[in-house]
Structure formats: structure tokens, C-alpha cells
Amino acid sequence: MGFDLRQVVAGILTITMFVMLIHMIKRDHFDSIQDNKFPGSTEDVAYESVRIDTTHVRKNIGLWKGDADELKPCWVKPSGDEVEQTEGFVTFSLTNGPEYHISQIADAVLVARSLGATLVIPDIRGSQPGDKRNFEDIYDIDVFTKSMEGVVKVVKDLPSEVTTKTIAAVKVPNRVTEDYIARHVEPIYRSKGNVRLATYFPSINMKKSGKKGDTDSIACLAMYGSLELQPEMHDVVDSMVERLRTLSRKSDGQFIAVDLRVEMLNKKGCQGNDGSEGEKSCFNAQEIAVFLRKIGIDKDTTIYVTQSRWDDSLDSLKDLFPKTYTKESIMPADKKAKFLDSQDSELENVIDFYISTESDVFVPAISGLLYANVAGKRIGSGKTQILVPSEISGSSASATSFLSPYISKKNHFAYSCYC
């Protein structure tokens, strides 16, 4: 019996499209995980069964050819004349690390703008009780204040006559809307005269909305145009990035940052698969190592891992990629006492976040807000090489198949801010 060549070709194309669809579904699932859940798996991968393609990454994939064109901010700074100034104040704190700070700033600015209230420069709270610092310990206060000119009135401290009795605590969801403010915040503000905001995160959705309005412009400005590291913090990050590039001579100074924190993998949500589909949203060091090699990353590639100090579980990553480093091995010696040995997790998180935005390739081993907001920062600077890990059944795969949907579909909120 003869074969119809057209039927054979059609069958091959159908199978190829099916495989591509599976990869797309997996990546979308990774981006849709809720902020308060960290599902995943820590199943071991047998190295002996992995056949590695040793082709150098720069020849195998196009990720080392340079960044995309840097985009320009395309939001319009609103006029201060559009809002009637009131006498009250909006206060808040930055909490949980820089990936949260970006969203908290945006929500507070939008609330203050909608109410016509004065925004008080926030303090910064760490994870431990009593762990508190000033805004200027991490961020450039002059840059922030200047960025808010004409948008909201900003003061460094509350007036002495304003007491805690006249400040009402209000919770607002991340990416708060004007309608929500009008319904749930403004009546309390009118009654009490002042409000203290606490942003909660019902999800980590950073996809852009269907329509663009003034609130998007304010959020864009707050998220991407108001927060800049203060000089010392900036210098520490720059020196560590430069050190990583020096260690990457064989890859033309280019390196990969992997957000992989052992303490997160040990959380309950990362101990199993998520839901009935069994899709993973947490990957351990061994799984990341195999993923990187299967997509053609060369063994001499320099890798930065956000884990603060070396953990034995990272050995499996270093076995395949000997040039794997944590911050303790690349931080300038004269900065370790302040930024590492002090056990100050807030400062360490800031370093991780900004190195992740500067790396040539970013790989989020854990789905969460850090991934989402690092992606936003990278989009603005043209660093769109973000690879979402996945289990690969064969011996090799194309790296471009694992490009973040935030990039491949251009559906991240940042694409509303840059053009």
C-alpha cells in the first residue's frame, strides 16, 4: 500500500503544532500562579539519562546577540491642576522587598492623586519586628520627590498635629482602580481626614488591561519613573554586576541570573504540583541545571543565583555550571559587613532584584511577584531575554520556546508604559 506524501506532511505539522501548544500552556500557567501560593515539585532528575548538546550557547540560540532596542516612556505626566487639593494625608510603608515596593508605590500615588491628598514619604519595613528604615536608606528621595511634581504633593513627615487617632487604616488591592477608591477609600478619607494604606495582593497578575487611561499613566510613572537606588546601593549593585561580567570572559561578559531561593522551595506550596494539571511553578537547582543544559547553555556560562548564601542543594547546579555564584562570593569585601553579614534580608533582596534586572538572561525558578516586576523593569530597558523553565522530555530543546509570555505576547503592563 502506498503512502500519500501530503498526508504524511500534514501529520508531521499537526504533531509539531500540538507540541508548541503544550509549551505555550505551560508558560501561561507559570505566569498565572497566585502570589500567596508557591506550588511546584522537587522531584530529582537523573543526570545519567540526560544527553547534553555541548554547542556553545551563542551559536545555539540568539540570546547573546545583544538586547532589544531600549523602549521610551510613553506615558503622559498628568497635570496637578486636574485635581482639587484637599487637606488630608496618605501614609503607607514599603514592605516585603523591592518587588512589592514597586506595586505599593503605584497604588499609594494613585490613591493620593484621586483624593487630592498629600503623600507622605514611606518608611521601609522588613520581615522581622522592629526592622524599620528610612526611605532614603534604599532609594533616592530627591528622584522620587521630583518625579511626583505636578502629580501629587509630597512631604517627608506628617505634621505634628496629625495624630494616629485621625488616621484610618485602609486596605487596597494591588492595581487599585479609581472606582474602588471612590467606593471604599474616599468615604473613610472624608470622614477621618487621613488614611494609612496597606496594599494586599489577591494575585500577581501584571498583564496589561484592555483599555488605557489616566490611571495607567500615573501607575507607569510611579512604577518605572519614581524609584531609583540611592548612590551607595547603586554602586554595590554595579560593582557586583561588573564582577559577574569579569568572570564571564568566555561568554563576552554576559551572564544569567536565576531567581532560586531555597527557603521558598521549602515552603509547603512548593512541595507538590499545582492543581489537577500537575504543572510546576517551582524548580529546584537540579531541575534548573538540566533545563539550562537542555536548551544549550554552555557549561562555562556564569550564573548568579539569588540564594543569599551557598546551600548544599545548589551543588547540583554547580556540578553542571562550575561558574555559579551567590552574592557572598562576588560582593565587595568592604561592603559585606553592611549588606551581607548584618543578616539584613531587605538589603539583600534589593541587590537580588536589581541584579536580576541587569543580567543578560533572567530565569525565574519560582513564579511570583519578583518574576513579574523584574520582567517589567527589563522590558523598559530592552532586556527581554526571560526564560520560563519547564520540564523537557527530550534531550534538547530550543531556548526560544521558553520565552516568557510577558515578552512573546507583549501582554505585560509595562508594554502600556513604553513604546
RODODREN-67512 format. One record per atom (N, C-alpha, C): x negated, y, z; residue in one letter. Coordinates in steps of 0.2 Angstrom, whole numbers, plus 5000, padded with zeros to 4 digits. Example, Ala and Ser with C-alpha at 12.3 -4.5 7.8 and 13.67 -1.06 7.14 Angstrom:
REM RODODREN-67512
493449725039A
493849785039A
493449845039A
493649895035S
493249955036S
493650005039S
This chain:
REM RODODREN-67512
499649945000M
500050005000M
499650065000M
499750114995G
499350174995G
499550225000G
499050275002F
499250325006F
499350395003F
499850435005D
499950495002D
499550545005D
499050575002L
498550615004L
498850675008L
499350705005R
499750765008R
500050745015R
500250685016Q
500550665022Q
499950655027Q
499350635025V
498850625030V
498550695032V
498550745027V
498350805029V
498850845034V
499450835032A
499950865037A
499950835044A
499850765044G
499750735051G
499150765055G
498650775052I
498050805055I
498150875057I
498450915053L
498650985055L
499150985061L
499650935061T
500150935067T
499750925073T
499350875073I
498950855079I
498550915081I
498150945077T
497751005079T
498151055082T
498751075079M
499151125082M
499451105089M
499551045090F
499851015096F
499251025102F
498651005100V
498051015105V
497951085107V
498051135102M
497951205103M
498551235107M
499151205106L
499651225111L
499551205118L
499351145119I
499151125126I
498651165129I
498151195126H
497651235129H
497951305131H
498451325126M
498751395127M
499151385134M
499551335134I
499951325140I
499551325146I
499051285146K
498551285152K
498351345154K
498151395150R
497851455151R
498451505154R
499051495151D
499551535154D
499751515161D
499751455162H
499851435169H
499351455174H
498751465172F
498251485176F
498351565178F
498651595173D
498751675175D
499451685179D
499851635179S
500551645182S
500551625189S
500051595192I
500051575199I
500151635204I
500551615209Q
500751675214Q
500151685218Q
500151755220D
499551775224D
499451735231D
499951715234N
499951685240N
499851605240N
499651585234K
499551515233K
498951505229K
498551445231F
497951435228F
497951355226F
498451335222P
498451265220P
497851245216P
497651185216G
497151155212G
496951085214G
496351065212S
496151005214S
495351005215S
495150955219T
494450955220T
494150885218T
494550855213E
494350785211E
493650785208E
493250735210D
492550735207D
492550715200D
492050745196V
491950725189V
491350685188V
491350635185A
490750585184A
490350615179A
489750635181Y
489250665177Y
489050615172Y
488950555174E
488650505169E
489050495163E
489750515163S
490150505157S
490150565153S
489850615155V
489850675151V
489250675146V
489450685140R
488850695134R
488850765133R
488250795134I
488150865133I
487850885127I
488150935123D
487950965117D
487451015120D
486751005118T
486251055120T
486151115116T
486551125111T
486451185107T
486451245111T
486051285109H
486051355113H
486651385113H
486851415118V
487551455118V
487551505113V
487051545112R
487051605107R
487251575100R
487051515099K
487151485092K
487851455092K
488051425097N
488651385098N
489251435098N
489251485102I
489851525102I
489651605101I
490051645100G
489951715099G
489951755105G
489951735111L
490051775117L
489351815119L
488851795116W
488251835117W
488051885112W
488451895107K
488351945102K
488452015104K
488652025110G
488752095112G
489552105114G
489652165117D
490352175119D
490752205114D
491452205115A
491852235110A
491752305111A
492052345106D
492052415107D
492352445113D
492052485117E
492252515123E
492952555121E
493452545125L
494052575124L
494052645127L
494452695125K
494552755128K
495252765132K
495152795137P
495852805141P
496352845137P
496952815137C
497452855133C
498052865137C
497952875143W
498552895147W
498452975148W
499053005149V
499153075149V
499153095156V
498753135159K
498753155166K
499353205167K
499853185171P
500453225172P
500353295175P
500753335174S
500653405177S
500953405184S
500653445188G
500853455195G
501553495196G
501653535190D
502253575190D
502953535189D
502853465188E
503453425186E
503753405193E
503453405198V
503653385205V
503753435210V
504253435213E
504353485219E
503953465225E
503453505227Q
503053485233Q
503553485240Q
503453435244T
503853435250T
503253435256T
503553435262E
503053455267E
502753395271E
503053335269G
502853275272G
502153235269G
501953185272F
501353155271F
501453075269F
501053045265V
501052975264V
500352955266V
500352905271T
499752875273T
499752805271T
499152775271F
499052695270F
498352675271F
498252615271S
497552585272S
497352545266S
496752545264L
496552495259L
496352425263L
496552375261T
496452305264T
496252255259T
495952195262N
495852135259N
495352135253N
495052185252G
494552185246G
494652225240G
494152245236P
494252285231P
494752265226P
494952205225E
495452185220E
496152205222E
496252215229Y
496852235232Y
496852315232Y
496252345233H
496152415233H
496452455227H
496252425221I
496552455215I
497252455215I
497652405217S
498352405216S
498652445222S
498352445228Q
498552485233Q
498552565232Q
497952585229I
497952655227I
498452675222I
498552635217A
499052645212A
499752655215A
499952615219D
500652615222D
500652675227D
500152695231A
500252745235A
500252815231A
499852825226V
499852885222V
500552885219V
500852835216L
501452835213L
502052855218L
502052835224V
502552845229V
502452925231V
501852945233A
501753015235A
501953065229A
501753045223R
502053085217R
502753095217R
503053035217S
503853035217S
504153075222S
503853075228L
504153105234L
503953175235L
503453195231G
503153265231G
502753275238G
502553215240A
502253215247A
501453225246A
501153245252T
500353245252T
500153185253T
499653155249L
499253095251L
498653105255L
498653065260V
498053065265V
497553015263V
496953035262I
496452985260I
496452925265I
496452865262P
496552805266P
495852785270P
495952745275D
495352715278D
495352645275D
494852605277I
494752535274I
494752485280I
495152435280R
495252385285R
494952325282R
494552295286G
494352225285G
494752165287G
494552105287S
494952055289S
494952035296S
494452065300Q
494452055307Q
494752115311Q
495052105317P
495252155321P
494752205322P
494952265322G
494452325323G
493952335318G
493952295312D
493452305307D
493752365302D
493552425303K
493852485300K
493252525298K
493352555292R
492852605290R
493152665286R
492752715285N
493052765281N
493052755273N
493452785270F
493452785263F
492852795259F
492452845262E
491852865258E
491252815260E
491352765264D
490852715265D
490752665259D
491352665255I
491352625249I
491452665243I
491852705243Y
492052745237Y
491852815237Y
491752845231D
491552915231D
492152965232D
492252995237I
492853035239I
492953095235I
492353125232D
492453185228D
492753165221D
492553105219V
492853075212V
493553065213V
493753035219F
494453025220F
494853085220F
494653135224T
494953195225T
495053235219T
494553235215K
494553275208K
495053235204K
495053175204S
495453135199S
496253145200S
496353165207M
497053175209M
497353245208M
496853295206E
497053365205E
497653365200E
498153405202G
498753415197G
499253355197G
499053295201V
499453235201V
499753235208V
499353235213V
499653235220V
499153285224V
499453315229K
499053345234K
498753295239K
498053305240V
497653255244V
497353295250V
497353265256V
497053285261V
496653235264V
496053245268K
495653195271K
495953165277K
496253215281D
496553185288D
497253215289D
497653185293L
498353205295L
498253275299L
498653325299P
498653375303P
498753355311P
498553385315S
498553365322S
499253365325S
499753405322E
500453405324E
500853345322E
500553305317V
500953245315V
500753185319V
501253165323T
501153105327T
501453045324T
501252985327T
501452925325T
502152915325T
502552955330K
503252945331K
503552975325K
503253015321T
503553045315T
503353015308T
503052955309I
502852915303I
503252855303I
503552835298A
503952775297A
503552725293A
503552665295A
503152615291A
503652585286A
503352585280V
503752555274V
503352515270V
503652455268K
503352405264K
503552415257K
503152415252V
503252425245V
502952365241V
503252335236P
502952285232P
502452315227P
501952275226N
501452295221N
501752315214N
501552365211R
501852395205R
502552415206R
502552455211V
503252485214V
503452525208V
504152525207T
504452565202T
504752635205T
504952685201E
505252745203E
505952725206E
506252675203D
506952665206D
506852635213D
506352585214Y
506352565221Y
506152615226Y
505752665224I
505552715228I
506152755230I
506552775225A
507152815226A
507652775231A
507752715230R
508252675234R
507952655241R
507352645242H
507052615248H
506552655252H
506252705248V
505752745252V
505952815253V
506252845248E
506452915249E
506952925254E
507452885256P
507952905261P
507552905268P
507052855269I
506652855275I
506252915276I
505952935270Y
505452995270Y
505853055272Y
506453065269R
506853125270R
507053125278R
507253065281S
507453055287S
506853075292S
506253045291K
505753045296K
505253095294K
505153115288G
504653165286G
504053145284G
503853085286N
503153055284N
503252975283N
502852945279V
502852875279V
502152845278V
502152785281R
501552745280R
501652685276R
501252675271L
501452625266L
501052555268L
501352505266A
500952435266A
501252405260A
500752385255T
500952355249T
500952285250T
501452245248Y
501452175248Y
501452145241Y
501252085240F
501052055233F
501551995232F
502152005229P
502551955228P
502251905222P
501851935218S
501551895213S
500851935211S
500451895207I
499851935204I
499951955197I
500551965195N
500751975188N
500452045186N
499952045182M
499652105179M
499752115172M
500252085169K
500452095162K
500852155161K
500752185155K
501052255154K
501752245153K
502052305155S
502852305155S
503052315148S
503652305147G
503952315140G
503952385138G
504052435142K
504052505140K
503552545144K
503352595141K
502852635144K
503152705146K
503052735152G
503252795154G
502752835158G
503052885161D
502552925165D
502252885171D
502652845174T
502352805180T
501752755177T
501752735171D
501252695169D
500552745168D
500652805166S
500152845166S
499852865173S
500252875178I
499952885184I
499652825187I
499952765186A
499652695188A
498952685184A
498952705178C
498252695174C
497752745177C
497952805178L
497452855181L
497252825188L
497652805192A
497452785199A
497052715199A
497252675195M
496852605195M
496152615191M
496152655186Y
495552655182Y
495152715181Y
495452765185G
495152835184G
494952865191G
495152835196S
495052865203S
494552835208S
494452775207L
493952735212L
493252725208L
492752755212E
492052745209E
491652735216E
491252685215L
490752675221L
490352735223L
490252735230Q
489852795232Q
489152775230Q
488652825230P
488052815227P
487652745230P
487652735236E
487252685239E
487452615237E
488152605237M
488452545235M
488352535227M
488352595223H
488252585216H
487552565215H
487052585218D
486352575217D
486252495219D
486552475224V
486452405226V
486752355221V
487352375218V
487652335213V
487152335207V
486952395205D
486552405199D
485852365200D
485552365206S
484952335207S
485052255206S
485652225208M
485752155208M
485852135201M
486252175197V
486352165190V
485752165186V
485252215188E
484652215184E
484252155186E
484252135192R
483852075194R
484152015190R
484752005190L
485051945186L
484851955178L
484852015176R
484652015169R
483852005168R
483452015173T
482752005173T
482651925173T
483051895177L
483051825177L
483351785171L
483651825166S
483951795161S
483551805154S
482851805155R
482451825149R
482651775143R
482751715144K
482851665139K
483551675135K
483951715139S
484651725135S
484751805134S
484151835133D
484151905131D
484451945136D
484351935143G
484551975148G
485351965150G
485651915147Q
486351905148Q
486551855153Q
487051865157F
487151815162F
487951805163F
488151755167I
488851735168I
488951745175I
489551775177A
489751775184A
490351735185A
490351685190V
490851645191V
491151655198V
491851675198D
492151685205D
492351615208D
491851595212L
491951525215L
491751535223L
492251535227R
492151545234R
492451475238R
491951445241V
492051385244V
492651385249V
492651445253E
493151445258E
493851455255E
493951475249M
494551475246M
494751405243M
494251365241L
494351305238L
494651255244L
494351275250N
494551235256N
495251245259N
495551295256K
496251315258K
496751265256K
497351255260K
497751205258K
498051205251K
498151265248G
498451265242G
497951235236G
497351235238C
496851215233C
496651135233C
497051105237Q
496951035239Q
497250985234Q
497751015230G
498150965226G
498351005219G
498650975215N
498951005209N
499551045210N
499651095206D
500251135207D
500851115203D
501351095207G
502051085204G
502051015200G
502551005196S
502650945193S
502150935187S
501950995184E
501550985178E
500850965180E
500650975186G
499950955188G
499450995186G
499551055184E
499051095181E
498651125187E
497951135185K
497451155190K
497451235190K
497351265196S
497151335196S
496551355201S
496251295203C
495651305207C
495151255204C
494551275203F
494051225201F
493451225205F
493151175207N
492551175212N
491951175207N
491351175211A
490751185207A
490551135202A
490751075204Q
490551015199Q
490951025193Q
491651045194E
492051045188E
491851105184E
491651165187I
491451215183I
490851205179I
490351165182A
489751145179A
489851105173A
490351055173V
490451015167V
490851055162V
491251105164F
491651145159F
491151185155F
490651215159L
490251265155L
489751225151L
489551165152R
489151125148R
489551105142R
490151085143K
490551055138K
490751105132K
490751175134I
490851225130I
490251255127I
489651225128G
489051235125G
488551285129G
488751305135I
488251345139I
487651315140I
487051345138D
486351315139D
486151305146D
485851255148K
485551245155K
485151305158K
484851345153D
484451395156D
484751465157D
485451455156T
485851515157T
485851535164T
485851605166T
485851625173T
486551635175T
486751605181I
487451605183I
487451645190I
487851695191Y
487951725198Y
488651695200Y
488651665207V
489251645210V
489351685216V
490051705216T
490251745222T
490251725229T
490151655229Q
490051625236Q
489451665239Q
489551695246S
489051735249S
488451705250S
488451645253R
487851605255R
487851535252R
487251515251W
487251445247W
487651395252W
488051355248D
488351295251D
488151235248D
488151185251D
487951115248D
488351095242D
488951115242S
489451095237S
489251135230S
488851185231L
488551215224L
488051175221L
487751125225D
487151095222D
487351065215D
487951035214S
488151005208S
488151055202S
488251115204L
488251175198L
487451185197L
487051185202K
486351205201K
485951145198K
486251085198D
485951025195D
485951035188D
486551065185L
486551065178L
486351135175L
486351185180F
486151255178F
485651275184F
485051265183P
484551275189P
484551355190P
484651395186K
484651465187K
485351495190K
485551465195T
486251485198T
486051515205T
486351575206Y
486151615212Y
486751645215Y
486651655222T
487151685226T
486851755228T
487251795231K
486951865232K
486351865237K
486351815241E
485751815246E
485051805243E
485051775237S
484451775234S
484251825229S
484651875227I
484551925222I
484651995225I
484851995231M
484952065234M
484252095236M
484152155235P
483552195238P
483452175245P
482852165247A
482652145254A
482852195259A
482752265257D
482952315261D
483652335262D
484052295258K
484752305259K
485152255262K
484852195264K
485152135266K
485452155273K
485052185278A
485252205284A
485952235284A
486052275280K
486752315280K
487252285276K
487052255270F
487552225266F
487652145266F
487252115269L
487252045270L
487252015277L
486752025280D
486552005287D
487052025292D
487452085291S
487852105295S
488552065296S
488552015291Q
489251975291Q
489852015289Q
489652075285D
490252115283D
490552095277D
491052055277S
491352025271S
491652075267S
491852135269E
492152185265E
491652215260E
491052225262L
490552255258L
490252195253L
490252135255E
490052085251E
490652075245E
491252085247N
491752075242N
491752125237N
491552185239V
491452245234V
490852225229V
490352205232I
489752185227I
489952135222I
490352075225D
490552025220D
491052055215D
491452095217F
491952115212F
491652155206F
491152205208Y
490852245203Y
490352205199Y
490052155202I
489552115198I
489952075193I
490552055195S
490952015190S
491252065184S
491352125186T
491552175180T
490952185175T
490352175178E
489752195174E
489452135170E
489552075172S
489252015169S
489452015161S
489051975158D
489251965150D
489751925149D
489851875153V
490451825153V
490651815160V
491351815161F
491651805168F
492051745168F
491951705173V
492351635173V
492751635180V
493351645180P
493751645187P
493851565188P
493551545193A
493651475196A
494251465200A
494551525202I
495151525206I
495651575203I
496251555202S
496751605200S
496951655205S
496951715204G
497151765210G
497051835207G
497151885212L
497151955210L
496451975208L
495851945211L
495251965209L
495151945201L
495351895199Y
495351875192Y
495751935188Y
496351945190A
496751995187A
496452065186A
496252085192N
495952155192N
495252165189N
494852115190V
494252115186V
494352115179V
494852075176A
495052075169A
495252145167A
495552185171G
495752255169G
495152295169G
494752295173K
494152335173K
493752315167K
493652255165R
493252235160R
493552255153R
494252255153I
494552275146I
494352345145I
494352395150G
494252465149G
493452475146G
493052425148S
492352435146S
492152395140S
492652355138G
492452315132G
492152255133G
492152235139K
491852165141K
492352115142K
492552095136T
493152045135T
493051975135T
492451955137Q
492251885137Q
492451855144Q
493051835144I
493351805151I
493551735149I
493251685152L
493451615150L
493851585156L
494451555155V
494851525160V
494651445160V
494351425165P
494151355165P
494751305164P
494651245162S
495151195161S
494751125161S
495151075162E
494851005161E
494850985154E
494250965152I
494150955145I
494050875144I
494450845140S
494450775140S
493950745136S
493750775130G
493150755126G
492450775128G
492050765124S
491350785126S
491150855125S
491550885121S
491350955120S
492050995117S
491951065118A
492551105115A
492251175114A
492651205110S
492451275108S
492651325114S
492151365116A
492251415121A
492851465120A
492951485113T
493451525111T
494151505113T
494251435114S
494851405115S
495051425122S
494651445126F
494751455133F
494751535135F
494751575130L
494851645131L
495451665135L
495351705140S
495951725144S
496551745140S
497151725142P
497751755138P
497751835139P
497551855145Y
497551935146Y
497151965140Y
496651925137I
496251955131I
496551935125I
496651865124S
496851845117S
497551865116S
498051875120K
498651905119K
498751985120K
498252005123K
498152085125K
498852105129K
498952055134N
499552075137N
499452095145N
498752115146H
498652145152H
498852215153H
499052235159F
499252305160F
498752355157F
498152335158A
497552385156A
497652405148A
497952365144Y
498052375137Y
498552435136Y
498952445142S
499352505142S
498952575143S
498352565146C
497952625148C
497452645143C
497252595139Y
496652605135Y
496852595127Y
496552635123C
496652625116C
496052635112C
